């Protein structure tokens, strides 16, 4: 079902429509400096879409709790334990009730922990309750900062991970993120980049204007227009709004925030006893509990730090090692047999013909260590010689003959890259296609018989 809600007007007085169904699939990013009308835009969006979709609002300042009176949102206080927040989030999704998570009164780290826990609870709900939900996060740069701040690393990771899940993986779970921020430069890029719809309001800093222009696909010279936008004016772009950048004016709202922009008002007449009024304490002031403040650690003196660094660090006690199981001793013949088995496993792989000898050699060393073969590892040249013998396809009977031993000895004078060719040519007369056994090879100084082709002898002499 396609539902287009009225967000305001465009140039010419035409209504600016926002497709809610498309928004649920493509998410929304709202950017604007303080006083640009960002919260007013969110309130308009929430009021217009309240009859059509479930809503969850992460409200760090408690401005959206007034939606509860007219639209029935449940107000959830963020000053709860993690288990309580997760349980409430699961029941919110199960019963499809709109809510406002108010974080007013909590410090920044507590707000990040509460928001991260609540969002993770929504994200981890059972598959049976993956109904569409519009999740609105105001002041998103607080919960998804681009860099670490004054909060602990655990709180930052919890909050940033929850925001990343919301924007990157929430769509399949029915969660459509709508994030609003004052500073694009302070918002984590992997969170902002997942939005496909944008509403950009007034901003003044060059870095924020440049990022806004990049997201809207505008030229950098056109970014100056963001400085001239009036309060409540935004540039819209996205599949749920407009295929091209479109200036819109946000319409009126039916509810209001508890806090509003400051207005000028005249000062009251000063009383005659103004000094007594200011300097005389109220008796109730001494009975009020003081709000505990986090103690700021005093900086350590530089000489103490240098002295600590200069002291020798005691060596850590070695960790107890498990007793090693003694390996059985292998004879040279048994070790060669196992090395041949490992080499055969590598060369039997059909892909080995496309791999270099260096890569095969590394695979050979790993397999040999896995089998705990004793003794020093083979060198690369020895490995190539064994691989050349294995590739020649010589059978056991021929391998034990004196002629083959002479051929292998001759191959030592050939470079590594030609040893395989040399041995294959030496073995050729003894292949099954020849009906005669391989004759004995004479000494290198004697005339070469047909058993070893003349080219092999030429190669061996040229490389000797």
Secondary structure, 3 states (H helix, E strand, C coil): CCCEEEEEEECCCCEEEEEHHHHHHHCEEEECCCCCCHHHHHHHHHHHHCCCCEEEEEECCCCHHHHHHHHCCEEEECCCCHHHHHHHHHHHHHHCCCEEEECCCCCHHHHHHHHHHHHHHHHCCCHHHCCCEEEEECCHHHHCECCCCCCCHHHHHHHHHHHHHHHHCCHHHCEEEEEEECCHHHECHHHHCCCCEEEECCCCCHHHHHHHHHHHCCCHHHHHHHHCCCCCEEEEEECCCEEEEEEEEECCCCCCCCCCCCCCCCCCCCCCCHHHHHHCCCHHHHCCCCCCCCCCCCCCCHHHHHHHHHCCCCCCCCCCCCCCCCCCCCCHHHHHHHHHHHHHHHHCCHHHHHCCHHHHHHHHHHHHHHCCCCCCCCCHHHHHHHHHHHHCCCCHHHHCCHHHHHHHHHHCCCCHHHHHHHHHHHHHCCCCCCCCCCCCCCCCCCCCCCCCCHHHHHHHHHHC
